[in-house]
Amino acid sequence: MEDGSLHNEVKISETPSIQVNRPVYRMSALRDQFLKSYIYTACVMTCNIGIYSLMFPAPSATQAQAREPEREARASLLLRQRTRQTDVHECFSFLRMFRKYQWRSDLINDLISGLTVGIMQLPQGMAYAMLAELPPVVGLYMSFFPVIIYFLFGTSRRYTMCAGTVAVVSLMTGAIVAQETEAWKAGRSVIPAVEMNATTTTTAAPIMSTVFAALDGNATTTTKAATTTGYDAEEEVFRIKIATTVAFITGLAQIAMGLCRIGFLTTYMGDALVSGFTTGAAVHVFTSQVKYALGVKIPRFEGNFQVGETYIAVFKVIAKTNIAELVITLICIIFIYVVKEHVNSRIKAKCRIPIPVELIVVIAGTLASQYGNFRSMWGIRTVGYIPAGLPAPSVPSFTNVNNYGFQSVVVGIVAFAQSVSLAALMAKKHHYDIDANKELIGYGAGTFFGSFFSCYPIAASVSRSSVQDAAGGRTQLASLVSALLVLVVILFIGPLFKELPSCCLSAIIMVALRSMFLQVLELKKMYRVSPYDCVIWIVTFLSVVVLNVDLGLYIGIVFSFFTVVVRSQMTSVKTVENLVDTDIYKSSKLYDKTESRSDIRVVTYNTPLYYANGDLFMKNVYRTTGAHPEKLRKALKRIQRSTKVQNAQDVIVDPSMVVELEIVGPGAANHDSSNGVKTMNGSTPAQSLETPAPSTLIIDCSSIPFVDNVGAKVLKQMIDDYKGVGITVYLGGVRDEVWRALEGAEVTAKHAPSIYLTVYDAVQAAQEDQRKDKHLEEMNSKHTNSDPEATAHDQLLTRVESHQV
């Protein structure tokens, strides 16, 4: 025990200590002594060569100075050249990447990761294109055109090659396409088929050629035959034009936001909001694939309550399930899950290239369907003909753009919010910086350029980004490798996937949604960290699932902003006390060894003080301190009236008598407010106060980040109101931002001596002021009038004003 105690003593003695000897600082004195001059700062910030030459003219020219203009011209030319070079590198980030590219170490990694992501992109692109109510080949186009453009402008080195089709953006685009298509068909008096996506045996290559020729404006005839997705060629053209118009608007909006440098707005979509939204959207995506997995034919539902209506329709036709499609879907789901979650995770240490299970499913499904005649024998739906070659550029049609223009901007915001959050995660993991505004421009340029080549908005994929990172991708060059692989498929291999069953692509989508559904498991941890974030997640998720994706997102954003206001409203004023032998003030409910003075009360408030919570802050201070100025003022008037009626000597007969004021606090309920003066020796029993009114109130402003005009007026009003009833108010720990607000509201002009650097400074100043007041009071008492009535009256007023009763 002795050794242990000695060891502890050694530890304590080795603890570093701080001893500071400085005066008590008022904020005004500190700023006058240490704050930089505004004139000097402005000169430093705005000074340039021309201003400098005007302020400090050069001496008379000499022979050595005769060549100075020539030197300045060369320096100016060199500066302009470097500026232009920097601007080019800032605009095209890949140039900077090639300057520092390590060809020996990075090239092999980029080739492997690019091929891996490209192989993974092929089946996912076709699957997500179907989710967007578009032909599967559109997903291949999106894996090539926008990726090339983003390679030129993007700043994130680690996940550029993963830009392309994603589930959430595909779902939102598909909702717009379906909405406008239904309106277009209603205008043409076309009765929609029960199942829009059913393939027919008349599907052939010339039909799809007609579709893309129509997009170019080169079609000479209009056909009513079914296309690869079951729509007639004219409807297929309309769907693609709507999707490209959405991409055009989305791209322009993203570029404009990036140029205006408002990419920071996406930070207001917090992690809880994005997680709840993507999980709810995953429910919609999964629900949209159920009909393909079961092989049933149901219409697509629009508006609110889509999920519920879809499952009701599915249960109505559940008896018509195509067993063959269901079996193929289950086999594909099990195979993909086992390989991705168990096989690839075990071989990760030995082989950084994961097994391309999605591509294996696509190839195996195509071969089995081709040689097993799945479509003719069991009526299994296939993706149909995929045209070879690149589409010719075409301008979006902007048909009824007023109906979905705002929705297109929302799609762009959601796509970028998901992408930039992933970029930030990768940048933090690999220790490099990204520019959110440049990323916004990069995604906008890729989406805008893709709109001329039958593409819809792009975003970054979490699953492909993770695979590319695990495969060892180093730079943006990997995006070129993946895009070239997709180009080969578009030019030569695409038509070979004609007999690929659609249920295989549905299985790929369903398994890819697993990571989104697993976000539900984060709720428990989220609740421990912040219950508000947990509520945001739940509200956003339920709104998206019960209503629809767009409306659910709006509700989630509004609710998240509402919680910010609620947090500032719910924050209460707390009393803090001094930790023994320190200058630190903490809550006595959380810390031991605190000490306080009954005549000095220190309160803290850890939220901004602004128009939404100014009144609540004032009420909380009144309740916490137990001193309400208006009630104290009324009590003072009652006492003054009572002294006029009775002799003051009868009121104060000995020093043990106590005058009690009506106050607000935990002990207020125990007081009889009918009589403002009570004596301990009288017939009325004395009652002790649990929260006596202090003579000095100190507000700790160190946790108040900013104050608006209303907040400044509230502080000014509190200082004046308390001064009227004899309570002195000090402000401690005022930030410079808060000082400027108080200065603008003319609070410092009158109350600057009451504002101190720290709470400890304010307490020391309050104690010194109290000692001075006490000394002055003692000096005055020696010259007091000998009249006992006047003496008693002065004593009473002194006690009331100082609240030391």
C-alpha positions in Angstrom: 0.0 0.0 0.0 2.8 2.4 0.9 4.5 1.7 -2.5 1.2 2.3 -4.3 0.6 5.5 -2.5 4.2 6.6 -3.2 3.7 5.7 -6.8 0.6 7.8 -6.9 2.3 10.7 -5.2 5.1 10.5 -7.9 2.4 10.6 -10.6 0.7 13.6 -9.1 4.0 15.4 -8.7 4.8 14.8 -12.3 1.6 16.3 -13.5 2.4 19.5 -15.4 1.0 22.6 -13.9 0.1 26.0 -15.3 0.7 29.3 -13.5 -0.2 32.5 -15.3 0.2 36.0 -13.9 -1.9 38.5 -15.8 -4.4 41.3 -15.1 -8.1 40.9 -15.3 -9.0 41.7 -18.9 -12.0 43.4 -20.1 -12.7 42.6 -23.7 -12.5 46.3 -24.7 -9.1 46.6 -23.1 -7.8 43.3 -24.6 -8.9 44.4 -28.1 -7.4 47.8 -27.7 -4.1 46.3 -26.6 -3.8 43.3 -28.9 -6.2 43.5 -31.9 -4.6 44.2 -35.2 -5.4 47.6 -36.8 -8.2 47.4 -39.3 -6.4 50.0 -41.5 -3.2 47.9 -41.4 -5.1 44.7 -42.2 -7.0 46.3 -45.1 -3.7 47.6 -46.5 -2.1 44.2 -46.2 -5.0 42.4 -47.8 -5.5 44.9 -50.7 -1.9 45.9 -51.3 -0.5 45.1 -54.8 2.5 46.2 -56.8 0.8 49.3 -58.1 -0.5 50.5 -54.7 2.8 49.7 -53.2 4.6 51.8 -55.8 2.3 54.7 -55.1 2.6 54.5 -51.3 6.4 54.0 -51.4 7.7 55.8 -54.5 11.1 54.6 -55.8 14.1 56.8 -55.4 15.6 58.7 -58.3 16.7 56.6 -61.3 20.3 55.4 -61.5 22.2 53.5 -64.0 21.4 50.2 -62.2 17.7 51.2 -62.0 17.4 52.0 -65.7 16.9 48.3 -66.5 14.1 47.9 -63.9 11.2 48.2 -66.3 12.6 45.4 -68.4 12.9 43.2 -65.3 9.4 44.0 -64.3 8.1 43.1 -67.8 9.9 39.8 -67.7 8.6 39.0 -64.2 5.1 40.0 -65.3 5.3 37.8 -68.4 6.5 34.8 -66.3 3.8 35.4 -63.8 1.1 35.4 -66.5 2.5 32.2 -68.0 2.4 30.5 -64.6 -1.1 31.8 -63.9 -2.3 30.4 -67.3 -0.6 27.1 -66.6 -2.2 26.9 -63.1 -5.6 27.8 -64.5 -5.3 25.0 -67.1 -4.3 22.5 -64.5 -7.2 23.7 -62.3 -9.6 23.2 -65.1 -8.3 19.9 -66.3 -7.2 18.0 -63.2 -5.9 15.0 -65.2 -3.0 17.1 -66.5 -1.7 17.5 -63.0 -2.2 13.8 -62.4 0.0 12.9 -65.4 2.8 15.2 -64.2 3.1 13.2 -61.1 2.2 9.8 -62.5 4.4 6.9 -61.4 4.2 4.8 -64.5 6.0 1.8 -63.1 4.0 1.4 -59.9 0.6 3.0 -60.8 0.0 1.7 -64.3 -0.5 -1.9 -63.5 -2.8 -1.0 -60.6 -4.9 1.2 -62.8 -5.1 -1.4 -65.5 -6.3 -4.1 -63.1 -8.7 -1.9 -61.2 -10.1 -0.4 -64.5 -10.7 -3.8 -66.0 -12.3 -5.0 -62.8 -14.7 -2.0 -62.5 -15.4 -2.2 -66.3 -16.5 -5.8 -66.0 -18.7 -5.0 -63.0 -20.1 -2.0 -64.8 -21.5 -4.0 -67.8 -24.2 -6.0 -66.0 -25.0 -3.2 -63.5 -25.3 -0.6 -66.2 -27.9 -2.7 -68.2 -29.8 -3.5 -65.0 -30.0 0.1 -63.8 -31.0 1.3 -67.2 -34.1 -1.0 -67.0 -34.8 0.5 -63.6 -34.9 3.9 -65.3 -37.5 2.6 -67.7 -35.0 2.7 -70.6 -33.4 0.1 -72.9 -30.4 -1.8 -71.4 -28.0 -0.4 -73.9 -28.5 3.1 -72.4 -26.7 1.8 -69.3 -23.7 0.9 -71.5 -23.6 4.4 -73.1 -23.6 5.9 -69.6 -20.5 3.8 -68.7 -18.6 5.5 -71.6 -19.6 9.0 -72.5 -20.0 10.7 -69.1 -17.0 8.9 -67.7 -14.7 10.2 -70.3 -15.8 13.8 -69.6 -15.6 13.4 -65.9 -12.1 12.1 -66.3 -11.1 15.5 -67.8 -12.7 17.7 -65.1 -13.1 15.6 -61.9 -10.7 16.1 -58.9 -11.3 12.9 -57.0 -8.4 10.5 -57.9 -9.9 7.4 -56.4 -13.4 6.9 -57.6 -13.8 8.7 -60.9 -14.0 5.4 -62.9 -17.0 4.5 -60.7 -19.2 7.2 -62.1 -22.1 5.9 -64.0 -25.4 4.3 -63.2 -26.6 4.1 -59.6 -29.9 2.8 -58.2 -31.2 5.9 -56.6 -30.7 8.2 -59.6 -32.0 5.5 -61.9 -35.1 5.2 -59.8 -35.8 9.0 -59.7 -35.1 9.3 -63.4 -37.4 6.4 -64.1 -40.2 8.0 -62.1 -40.0 11.2 -64.3 -39.8 9.1 -67.5 -42.9 7.0 -66.5 -44.8 10.1 -65.3 -44.3 11.9 -68.6 -44.8 8.8 -70.7 -48.2 8.2 -69.1 -49.2 11.8 -69.8 -48.0 11.5 -73.4 -49.9 8.3 -73.9 -53.0 9.8 -72.4 -52.8 12.8 -74.8 -52.5 10.3 -77.7 -55.5 8.4 -76.3 -53.4 5.2 -76.0 -54.6 2.6 -73.6 -51.5 1.4 -71.6 -50.8 -2.3 -71.6 -51.0 -4.2 -68.3 -47.3 -4.9 -68.3 -45.2 -2.3 -70.1 -42.0 -4.4 -70.0 -43.2 -7.6 -71.5 -41.1 -8.7 -74.4 -42.7 -10.1 -77.6 -41.6 -12.5 -80.2 -41.6 -9.8 -82.9 -38.7 -8.0 -81.4 -36.0 -7.6 -83.9 -32.9 -5.6 -84.7 -34.5 -3.3 -87.3 -36.9 -2.0 -84.6 -34.1 -0.8 -82.3 -32.3 0.7 -85.3 -35.4 2.6 -86.0 -35.5 3.9 -82.5 -32.0 5.4 -82.5 -32.5 6.6 -86.0 -35.5 8.5 -84.8 -33.4 10.1 -82.1 -31.1 11.4 -84.8 -34.1 12.7 -86.9 -33.2 10.3 -89.7 -36.2 8.0 -89.5 -38.5 8.0 -92.5 -41.2 5.9 -91.1 -42.8 5.2 -87.7 -43.3 1.7 -86.6 -45.8 0.3 -84.0 -43.9 -2.9 -83.5 -42.6 -3.8 -80.0 -39.1 -3.0 -79.1 -36.7 -4.7 -76.8 -38.5 -3.5 -73.7 -42.0 -4.1 -74.9 -42.7 -0.5 -76.0 -43.4 0.6 -79.6 -40.6 2.5 -81.3 -42.3 5.9 -81.0 -42.7 5.4 -77.2 -39.1 4.2 -76.9 -37.9 7.4 -78.6 -40.1 9.5 -76.3 -38.7 7.8 -73.2 -35.1 8.3 -74.2 -35.7 12.0 -75.1 -37.3 12.6 -71.7 -34.3 11.0 -70.0 -31.8 13.0 -72.0 -33.7 16.2 -71.2 -33.5 15.4 -67.5 -29.8 14.9 -68.0 -29.4 18.2 -69.9 -31.2 20.2 -67.1 -29.3 18.3 -64.3 -26.0 18.9 -66.0 -26.6 22.6 -66.5 -27.8 23.0 -62.9 -24.7 21.2 -61.5 -22.3 23.3 -63.6 -24.1 26.5 -62.6 -23.9 25.5 -58.9 -20.2 24.7 -59.2 -19.4 28.0 -61.0 -21.3 29.9 -58.3 -19.4 27.9 -55.7 -22.4 26.7 -53.8 -21.4 23.1 -53.6 -21.4 23.5 -49.9 -25.2 23.4 -49.9 -25.1 19.6 -50.2 -23.5 19.5 -46.7 -26.9 20.4 -45.4 -28.0 16.9 -46.5 -26.5 15.3 -43.4 -25.4 11.6 -43.1 -28.6 10.7 -41.3 -30.8 12.3 -44.1 -28.8 10.7 -46.9 -28.7 7.3 -45.2 -32.5 7.3 -44.5 -33.2 8.5 -48.0 -31.1 5.9 -49.8 -32.5 3.1 -47.6 -36.0 4.2 -48.4 -35.2 4.4 -52.1 -33.7 0.9 -51.9 -37.1 -0.3 -50.8 -38.6 1.3 -53.9 -35.9 -0.3 -56.1 -36.4 -3.7 -54.6 -40.2 -3.4 -55.0 -39.8 -2.5 -58.7 -37.9 -5.7 -59.3 -40.3 -8.1 -57.6 -42.5 -8.4 -60.7 -39.4 -9.5 -62.7 -38.4 -12.0 -60.1 -41.9 -13.5 -59.9 -42.5 -13.2 -63.7 -45.9 -11.5 -63.1 -47.4 -8.6 -65.1 -48.6 -5.6 -63.1 -48.8 -1.9 -64.1 -46.4 0.7 -62.8 -47.9 2.9 -60.1 -47.2 6.6 -59.8 -47.8 9.2 -57.0 -47.9 8.5 -53.3 -48.2 5.0 -51.7 -46.4 3.3 -54.6 -44.9 0.6 -52.5 -48.1 -0.4 -50.9 -50.1 -0.4 -54.2 -47.4 -2.4 -55.9 -47.4 -5.2 -53.3 -51.2 -5.3 -53.3 -51.1 -5.7 -57.1 -48.4 -8.4 -56.8 -50.5 -10.4 -54.3 -53.5 -10.2 -56.5 -51.6 -12.0 -59.3 -49.3 -14.2 -57.2 -51.0 -17.3 -58.5 -49.7 -16.4 -62.0 -46.1 -16.5 -60.9 -43.7 -17.8 -63.6 -41.9 -20.5 -61.6 -39.1 -20.7 -64.1 -38.3 -17.0 -63.7 -38.6 -17.3 -59.9 -36.2 -20.2 -59.8 -33.6 -18.5 -62.1 -33.9 -15.4 -59.9 -33.3 -17.3 -56.7 -30.4 -19.2 -58.1 -28.7 -16.0 -59.3 -29.3 -14.3 -56.0 -27.9 -17.1 -53.9 -24.9 -17.5 -56.3 -24.1 -13.8 -56.3 -24.4 -13.5 -52.5 -22.3 -16.5 -51.7 -19.5 -15.4 -54.1 -19.5 -11.7 -53.1 -19.9 -12.1 -49.3 -18.0 -15.3 -48.7 -15.7 -16.3 -51.5 -14.3 -12.9 -52.4 -13.9 -11.9 -48.8 -11.7 -15.0 -48.2 -9.5 -14.7 -51.3 -9.1 -10.9 -50.8 -5.8 -11.4 -49.0 -4.4 -13.6 -51.8 -5.9 -12.0 -54.8 -6.9 -8.4 -55.0 -9.1 -8.9 -58.1 -12.5 -10.2 -57.0 -14.4 -12.8 -58.9 -16.6 -10.9 -61.4 -19.7 -12.8 -60.3 -22.2 -10.4 -62.0 -20.5 -10.9 -65.3 -20.5 -14.7 -64.8 -24.2 -14.5 -64.1 -24.8 -12.5 -67.3 -22.7 -14.8 -69.5 -24.1 -18.0 -68.0 -27.7 -16.6 -68.1 -27.3 -15.6 -71.8 -25.8 -19.0 -72.8 -28.5 -21.0 -70.9 -31.3 -18.9 -72.4 -29.9 -19.0 -75.9 -29.4 -22.8 -76.0 -32.3 -23.7 -73.7 -34.9 -21.6 -75.6 -36.1 -20.1 -72.3 -38.1 -17.4 -74.0 -40.1 -19.8 -76.2 -40.4 -22.7 -73.8 -41.2 -20.9 -70.5 -42.0 -17.4 -71.6 -39.1 -15.9 -69.8 -38.5 -12.2 -70.7 -35.2 -11.2 -72.1 -33.4 -7.9 -72.7 -33.8 -8.3 -76.5 -31.6 -6.9 -79.2 -28.8 -4.5 -78.2 -27.6 -2.4 -81.2 -23.9 -2.4 -82.0 -22.1 0.9 -82.4 -22.2 4.3 -80.8 -25.4 6.5 -81.0 -25.2 9.6 -83.1 -25.5 12.8 -81.0 -29.0 14.4 -80.8 -30.4 17.4 -79.0 -32.9 16.8 -76.2 -36.5 17.6 -77.0 -37.5 19.6 -73.9 -41.1 18.2 -74.2 -43.2 19.6 -71.3 -40.1 20.6 -69.5 -42.0 22.7 -67.1 -43.5 19.6 -65.6 -40.3 18.1 -64.5 -37.7 20.8 -64.6 -37.5 21.2 -60.8 -37.5 17.5 -60.3 -34.4 17.3 -62.6 -32.6 19.8 -60.4 -33.4 17.7 -57.4 -32.1 14.6 -59.2 -28.8 16.5 -59.7 -28.6 17.5 -56.1 -29.2 14.0 -54.8 -26.7 12.5 -57.3 -24.0 15.0 -56.2 -24.8 14.6 -52.5 -24.2 10.8 -52.8 -21.1 11.3 -54.9 -19.4 14.0 -52.9 -20.0 12.1 -49.6 -18.3 9.1 -51.2 -15.5 11.3 -52.5 -14.9 12.7 -49.0 -14.8 9.2 -47.6 -12.2 8.1 -50.1 -10.2 11.3 -49.7 -10.0 10.9 -46.0 -9.0 7.3 -46.3 -6.2 8.0 -48.8 -5.1 11.4 -47.5 -5.8 13.7 -50.4 -8.1 16.8 -50.9 -11.1 17.3 -53.1 -12.8 20.4 -54.2 -16.6 20.0 -53.9 -17.3 22.8 -56.5 -14.9 21.2 -59.1 -16.5 17.9 -58.4 -19.9 19.5 -59.1 -18.6 20.9 -62.4 -17.1 17.6 -63.3 -20.3 15.7 -62.7 -22.3 18.4 -64.4 -20.1 18.4 -67.5 -20.3 14.6 -67.7 -24.1 14.6 -67.4 -24.5 17.5 -69.8 -22.3 15.9 -72.4 -24.0 12.5 -72.0 -27.4 14.1 -72.6 -26.5 14.3 -76.3 -25.8 10.6 -76.4 -28.9 9.0 -74.9 -27.7 9.2 -71.3 -29.4 10.2 -68.1 -27.8 11.7 -65.0 -24.7 9.9 -63.5 -23.4 9.5 -59.9 -20.8 7.6 -58.1 -21.5 4.0 -57.1 -20.6 2.8 -53.6 -20.2 -0.8 -54.6 -18.0 -0.2 -57.7 -16.0 2.4 -55.7 -15.3 -0.2 -53.0 -14.3 -2.8 -55.5 -12.0 -0.4 -57.4 -10.4 0.7 -54.2 -9.8 -2.9 -53.1 -8.3 -3.7 -56.6 -5.6 -1.0 -56.0 -6.7 1.8 -58.3 -4.4 4.7 -58.0 -5.4 7.5 -60.4 -8.0 8.7 -62.9 -6.4 6.6 -65.6 -8.4 3.6 -64.4 -11.5 5.4 -65.6 -10.1 5.3 -69.2 -9.5 1.6 -68.9 -13.0 0.8 -67.8 -14.5 3.2 -70.4 -12.5 1.5 -73.2 -13.7 -1.9 -72.0 -17.3 -0.7 -72.2 -16.6 0.7 -75.6 -15.5 -2.7 -76.9 -18.7 -4.2 -75.6 -20.8 -1.4 -77.2 -19.1 -1.8 -80.6 -18.8 -5.5 -80.9 -20.2 -7.6 -78.0 -23.5 -5.9 -77.2 -25.7 -7.8 -79.6 -24.6 -11.2 -78.1 -26.6 -10.4 -74.9 -29.9 -10.5 -76.8 -31.2 -13.6 -75.0 -30.1 -12.5 -71.5 -33.1 -13.1 -69.1 -34.3 -9.9 -67.4 -34.6 -11.7 -64.1 -30.8 -12.1 -64.0 -30.4 -8.3 -64.1 -33.1 -8.1 -61.4 -31.1 -10.5 -59.2 -28.0 -8.3 -59.7 -29.9 -5.2 -58.5 -31.5 -7.0 -55.5 -28.1 -8.2 -54.2 -26.5 -4.8 -54.8 -29.2 -3.3 -52.5 -27.9 -5.3 -49.6 -25.4 -2.6 -48.5 -28.2 0.0 -48.4 -30.5 -2.2 -46.3 -27.7 -2.8 -43.9 -27.7 0.9 -43.0 -30.6 0.1 -40.7 -28.1 -1.5 -38.4 -26.5 1.9 -37.9 -29.6 3.2 -36.1 -28.6 1.9 -32.6 -25.2 3.6 -32.8 -26.8 6.7 -34.3 -29.2 7.0 -31.4 -26.4 6.8 -28.8 -24.5 9.6 -30.6 -27.5 11.8 -31.4 -31.2 11.0 -30.9 -32.0 13.8 -33.3 -30.1 12.2 -36.1 -31.9 8.9 -35.4 -35.3 10.7 -35.7 -34.2 12.3 -38.9 -33.3 8.9 -40.3 -36.6 7.4 -39.3 -38.8 10.3 -40.6 -36.9 10.4 -43.9 -37.1 6.6 -44.4 -40.8 6.4 -43.6 -41.6 9.4 -45.8 -39.8 7.9 -48.8 -41.3 4.4 -48.3 -44.8 5.4 -47.5 -45.2 8.3 -49.9 -42.7 8.5 -52.7 -39.0 9.3 -53.3 -39.3 13.0 -54.2 -41.8 14.0 -51.5 -40.0 11.9 -48.9 -36.7 13.7 -49.7 -38.5 17.1 -49.3 -40.0 16.1 -46.0 -36.6 14.8 -44.8 -34.8 18.1 -45.7 -37.5 20.2 -44.0 -37.6 18.0 -41.0 -33.8 18.1 -40.6 -33.9 21.9 -40.7 -36.7 21.8 -38.2 -34.6 19.8 -35.8 -31.8 22.4 -36.0 -34.3 25.0 -34.7 -35.6 22.5 -32.1 -32.1 21.9 -30.8 -31.6 25.6 -30.3 -35.0 25.9 -28.6 -34.4 22.9 -26.3 -31.0 24.0 -25.1 -31.4 25.2 -21.5 -29.4 27.6 -19.4 -27.3 25.8 -16.9 -25.6 26.9 -13.7 -21.8 26.3 -13.5 -19.5 26.5 -10.6 -15.8 26.9 -10.1 -13.7 23.7 -9.8 -11.5 23.9 -6.7 -8.1 25.5 -7.3 -8.8 26.1 -11.0 -10.2 28.9 -13.2 -12.5 26.4 -14.9 -16.3 26.5 -14.5 -18.3 23.3 -14.8 -21.7 22.0 -13.8 -21.9 20.7 -10.3 -24.2 17.9 -11.5 -21.4 16.4 -13.5 -18.3 17.3 -11.5 -17.2 17.0 -7.9 -15.2 19.5 -5.9 -17.0 22.6 -7.1 -17.5 25.7 -5.1 -19.9 28.7 -5.6 -20.9 31.9 -3.9 -24.5 32.6 -3.1 -24.1 36.2 -4.2 -22.5 35.4 -7.6 -24.3 33.2 -10.1 -22.6 31.9 -13.2 -24.8 30.5 -16.0 -23.9 29.1 -19.5 -25.7 28.7 -22.8 -24.2 26.4 -25.5 -26.1 27.4 -28.6 -26.4 30.5 -30.8 -28.5 33.3 -29.5 -30.8 34.6 -32.2 -34.4 35.5 -33.0 -35.8 32.0 -32.6 -34.6 31.5 -29.0 -34.1 34.9 -27.6 -37.2 34.9 -25.4 -36.6 31.4 -24.3 -33.1 32.3 -23.3 -34.3 35.1 -21.2 -37.0 33.0 -19.5 -34.4 30.2 -18.8 -32.1 32.7 -17.2 -34.9 34.0 -14.9 -35.8 30.4 -14.0 -32.3 29.2 -13.4 -31.1 32.2 -11.3 -34.3 32.5 -9.4 -34.4 36.3 -10.1 -37.1 37.7 -12.3 -36.6 41.5 -12.6 -40.3 42.3 -12.9 -41.2 40.3 -9.8 -38.3 41.8 -7.9 -39.5 45.3 -8.9 -43.0 44.6 -7.7 -41.7 43.3 -4.4 -39.6 46.4 -4.0 -42.7 48.6 -4.5 -44.6 46.6 -1.8 -41.8 47.1 0.6 -41.6 50.8 -0.1 -45.4 51.1 0.5 -45.2 49.2 3.7 -42.5 51.4 5.1 -44.7 54.4 4.6 -47.5 52.9 6.7 -45.5 51.6 9.7 -42.5 52.8 11.6 -39.3 51.4 10.1 -38.0 50.7 13.6 -40.8 48.2 14.1 -39.8 46.4 10.9 -36.1 46.0 11.6 -35.6 45.5 15.3 -32.4 43.4 15.3 -29.8 42.0 12.9 -31.4 38.6 12.8 -34.5 39.8 11.0 -34.7 38.7 7.3 -36.6 40.5 4.5 -37.7 38.0 1.8 -38.4 39.0 -1.7 -40.7 37.2 -4.1 -38.5 35.3 -6.5 -38.7 32.6 -9.1 -37.0 29.3 -8.4 -37.5 25.8 -6.9 -38.2 27.3 -3.5 -40.7 29.9 -4.7 -43.7 27.6 -4.1 -42.9 27.7 -0.4 -43.3 31.4 -0.1 -46.3 33.5 0.9 -46.4 36.2 -1.6 -49.1 38.1 0.3 -46.5 39.6 2.6 -43.2 40.9 1.2 -41.5 41.2 4.6 -41.2 38.3 7.0 -39.2 38.1 10.3 -37.7 35.0 11.8 -38.7 36.0 15.3 -42.3 37.0 14.4 -45.5 35.0 14.3 -44.8 34.0 10.7 -42.3 31.1 10.7 -39.1 31.8 8.7 -38.8 30.0 5.4 -35.5 29.4 3.7 -34.9 29.9 0.0 -33.5 27.1 -2.1 -32.5 29.5 -4.8 -31.7 32.9 -3.4 -31.5 35.8 -5.8 -27.8 36.7 -6.4 -26.4 40.2 -6.4 -24.2 39.5 -9.4 -25.1 37.4 -12.5 -22.3 36.3 -14.9 -23.3 34.9 -18.3 -20.7 32.5 -19.9 -20.8 33.4 -23.6 -17.9 31.1 -24.6 -20.3 28.5 -26.0 -22.4 31.0 -27.9 -21.0 30.9 -31.5 -22.9 33.9 -32.8 -25.5 36.5 -31.8 -27.9 38.2 -34.2 -29.6 41.6 -33.7 -32.4 40.1 -31.6 -29.9 38.2 -29.4 -27.9 41.4 -28.8 -31.0 43.3 -27.8 -31.9 40.5 -25.4 -28.5 40.7 -23.7 -28.8 44.5 -23.5 -32.4 44.3 -22.1 -31.3 41.8 -19.4 -28.4 43.9 -18.3 -30.6 47.0 -18.0 -33.5 45.1 -16.3 -31.3 43.5 -13.7 -29.5 46.8 -13.1 -32.9 48.3 -12.2 -33.4 45.9 -9.4 -29.8 46.0 -8.1 -28.3 43.0 -9.9 -25.1 43.5 -11.8 -24.7 41.5 -15.0 -21.3 40.6 -16.5 -20.5 38.8 -19.8 -17.6 36.4 -19.9 -15.8 34.5 -22.7 -17.3 36.7 -25.4 -16.1 35.7 -28.9 -14.9 38.2 -31.4 -17.9 37.4 -33.6 -20.2 38.0 -30.7 -18.4 41.2 -29.8 -18.9 42.6 -33.3 -22.6 41.9 -33.1 -22.8 43.6 -29.7 -20.8 46.5 -31.1 -23.1 46.8 -34.1 -26.2 46.8 -31.7 -24.5 49.5 -29.6 -24.3 47.3 -26.6 -20.6 47.8 -26.1 -21.0 51.6 -26.2 -22.8 51.5 -22.8 -21.8 48.1 -21.3 -18.3 47.5 -22.5 -16.9 47.6 -18.8 -19.2 44.6 -18.0 -17.8 42.4 -20.8 -14.7 40.3 -19.8 -12.3 38.0 -21.6 -13.2 34.9 -19.6 -15.7 33.8 -16.9 -12.9 33.8 -14.3 -12.0 37.4 -15.2 -15.6 38.4 -14.7 -15.8 36.6 -11.3 -12.7 38.3 -10.1 -14.0 41.6 -11.2 -17.3 41.0 -9.5 -15.6 40.1 -6.3 -13.5 43.2 -6.5 -16.5 45.4 -7.2 -18.3 43.9 -4.2 -15.4 44.6 -1.9 -15.3 48.2 -3.1 -19.1 48.6 -2.6 -18.8 47.1 0.9 -16.0 49.4 1.8 -18.0 52.4 0.5 -21.0 51.3 2.4 -19.0 51.1 5.6 -17.7 54.6 5.0 -21.2 56.0 4.4 -22.5 54.3 7.5 -20.2 56.4 9.7 -21.9 59.6 8.4 -25.4 58.3 8.5 -28.1 60.5 9.9 -28.8 59.9 13.6 -32.6 59.8 13.0 -33.5 56.1 13.7 -36.5 56.1 11.4 -34.4 57.4 8.5 -31.6 55.0 9.4 -34.0 52.0 9.4 -35.5 53.1 6.1 -32.0 53.4 4.5 -31.1 50.0 5.8 -34.2 48.4 4.3 -33.6 50.0 0.8 -30.0 49.0 0.9 -31.0 45.4 1.6 -33.6 45.3 -1.1 -31.3 46.8 -3.7 -28.4 44.5 -3.0 -30.6 41.4 -2.4 -28.5 40.3 0.4 -31.5 39.6 2.6 
